[in-house]
Each structure stands twice: as C-alpha cells, then as structure tokens.
Amino acid sequence: MHMNKCILSLRDLKVAVIEEIQCLVQELKNIQSTLDISKHIPIPQVPQIHPEEVPEKRFHYDEETLKKFKRRHMKIQEKKLSHVEHGSIGSGRGFLKLSSGKDGDVTTRDSLSRSSRASTFSLDLPKPVEFEKAEPTEVELEIMKRDEIKHLYMQEYLTNRIKELIVTFDAELRLLRHQKLKLDTQMKLSDLHHVTLFQEILLLKNFEKQENILQERVNACDKEEQDMQWKINELLKEMEERKNEINKLQEQEKSLYSGFQIALGENNKFANFLMKVLKKKIKRVKKKEVEGDADEDEESEESSEDESSLESDEEESGSEDEVFDDSICPTNCDKGLFELAIQLREKRLDIEEALVEEKKTVDNLKKEYDTLSKKVKIVAMNLNAAEEALEAYQREKQQQLNELLVVLPLKLHQIEYMQSGEIPHDLSGTLVFSNQSLGRLQARIIQLHEENSRQQKLNKECRERRKRLIREKREMVKTIRSEYLSPRIM
C-alpha cells in the first residue's frame, strides 16, 4: 500500500510538473516572438502523460471525446453512403445526360462578367497611404536594447527552470525505482524464507506425533511425582500435628500427676495408697452400637476389648502381687482426695487411650510415608528416563532442521572469492562467515604479532641472561680452582 501511494503521488507530481512546463513554454514562446530568430533557444519538449499512467481514465469521457466519436461515426456513415451512390450511378448511367456546349458557354460568360465586375470594383477603391519609417531615437534604441536583454535573460531562466523541473522529477523517479527494487528484493527474500519455513513445518509435522507421545509421558510422570510429593508433604504435616498432639497429651499427663501430688500435700499417710489408686491398671471396654447378626456383635466386642485394654507404662510404687480394694475409702482417709484420685484415674485412662491411638496413627503414617517415598524414587527414575528420551528426540529433530538448505543473500562487495580477477560461476568452494568473525580473525592477527614481538623480546633477554650466567660460571670455576690449587699454609 505504501508503494502504491508513492507511485500515485509521483504521478500527481508529474501532472503538476507538466502543467507548469506548459505554462513556462507558452511564456517562452511569447518572449521569443519579440526576439530575433537567431537569438532563439530551442524550446524543451513538453513531457506527455501516457495512457497506461492513468488507467482510471480509460472509461472517462468529455465533450471533445464525444465530438471525436461523432465525427468518426459520421465518416463511417459517409463511406457507406458513397458505396451505395457509386452502385446507383453505375446502374443508371443511360438516363443521365451531360450539359451541352451552349450551357458551358453560358456559364463561362457569367463567370467572366462577374470577374470583370469585381475587378472594376476593386480598382475603384482608394489606395492606403504609406508612411515612411522614421529612424528610432537613442532613447528608443536604449529601451529596445534593455528589453532585448531582459527577454534573453527570461528566455534562459525559463529554459533552465524547465530543465530543473525535469531533472527534479527524474531524480524522484530514480529514488522511487530504487525503493521498488529494494521492495522486490525483500519480497523475493520473503518468498524464499516462506519456502524454508514450509520445509521446516513439514519436518516438524513428521516429528510432532512421536514428540507428543514422549511429552505426554513426561507430563504424566511429572504430574504423578507432584501428586506423590503433595501427599508426602500432607503426611509430614499430619505427622507433625500428631506429634504435637502426643506432646500435649504427655504434658497433660504430667500436669495431672503434679496437680495430684500438690493436692496430697506433704507427710500424707495415705499418699502411697492414693497413688496406687491413681495408677491402678483397669481394663475398660468400649461399648459399640450393635448392628447385624449376634456373631458379628460378639466378634466386634472381643476385638474392642482387645483394642481398648490399656496398661500403664509407669511402675507402681507397691508390689504387683499385692491386692488392695480401691472401691472403699480407708478409715481416716480424706474422702475428697479419694474421690479426686478416682476422677483423675479416669482422666489418666482417657489420656493414655488417646496416646495409644495417636501413636498408632503416627506409626501408620510412617509406614505410608515410607511406601510413598519408595514410589517417588521409582517415579523420579521414570521421569528422568522419559526426559532423556525426549531430549534425545529433540536433538535428532534439531539435527534434521540444521540440515535444511537456507538461502543467504549476498552482495557483490561481500564476495571476496576471486579467480583471475573475476568472481567464479561456481561458489560451492567458498566459506560464508559474518563480519564479526572476520573482525575477530583480523584482531587475532594483530594479537599474534604482538605476542610474537613479546616472545622475541623475552627470548633475547633469556639469551643475555644465559650468557651472563655462563660468564659467572666460568669466573666461579676459576675462583674455585684457584682456591683448591693454591698451597695450603700449615
């Protein structure tokens, strides 16, 4: 669309330039009419609008077009009538008679008489008076000369103006042509890029099915691992909550014993008895609602008895074989403390039951955690294997994509492969690389020269040092020999 607008604007500019040139040419003709022919400058040719430049006017018409069409139509009709008349004359030639000589004489006399009258009439007219031309004065000559100079200048100025308009339009046309060439190049490169993309999409479609299968396998393993990891995190949270609950129950049990100890006070004669009452092991049966057959009820009761039987882990102060009656308060014992011991014992049993349940729950959670951990390891191994398979398949796909041929546009100034001073027709043996790589190689040449100079300097220093060391060695050898060979003084 942008190029179309540019072309239309340039066409409008051409129309405006032609109109201006026509005005300038008319003015130039008026000026040249006052000048001598020898001083005329050739008038530039006025450009024309070609019909293909205004295709929208093909179906436009005006009054002049209609008149031309009418004249052309009338000519066609006259030709048809002339053909018809020639045919009729040829058929009726015997019925027509030519005029006789007398008639011809009459016509000639009439024409001669009319011509003689006209000549006599013309002779009677008065002749125009002719005046002699007076020579122009100096002022008139000066004015004429100045006007001539002015007209010559205007003639040259108008001619240059016409040429300037034409050159300016030609420059605009060249710029637009250059833009069009660039646009054509971009469109051709886009077509080539489109071909490359089409080849890539065909190749990707061939790999798409297997890649989707591998990707689904990876996604399934990843999702399974995430689900298991979420379950493990939930188990850890629940285990932490259960441990906190166990700690709370243990704290409650400790506070129960400490509170009862405070209630007993010091030097209480029945302290041991009351502590035995508090710590006594009692089997409690949980009553459940019976549903179904009687056998099932009995089995459920037996299982509930086994599950609800609790034994105290703490050692009792007295011997286990010793039997005492905890249903009757001994004489001289505070009944309030006895009732408190009974109540706290029930509370202790509730706490112990809750502790047993919590510990069982924690053990079950640990077993489930171990099972999930093993499964997570297996799923992680499967996930790694699936990811490796997908990565290998993607590498194969990338290798296939790299083998596709890609069009690379090059300009002549970018080609430096010459044979006998000319660019060869076969460029298969050339190497294509970027300007950055070329710049790095050129910079590396300079670096190698600098390294070479440094190494030469270092080599020179090493040689001088070697010479110095050899000289010092010789002097040292002479010194040693002189010391050992000199006579020793006893």
Secondary structure as UniProt FT lines:
FT   HELIX           2..32
FT   TURN            33..34
FT   HELIX           37..39
FT   HELIX           51..53
FT   HELIX           55..59
FT   HELIX           63..91
FT   HELIX           93..95
FT   HELIX           101..124
FT   HELIX           138..264
FT   TURN            269..270
FT   HELIX           271..279
FT   HELIX           294..308
FT   TURN            320..321
FT   TURN            331..332
FT   HELIX           335..402
FT   HELIX           412..414
FT   TURN            420..421
FT   TURN            428..429
FT   HELIX           435..485
//
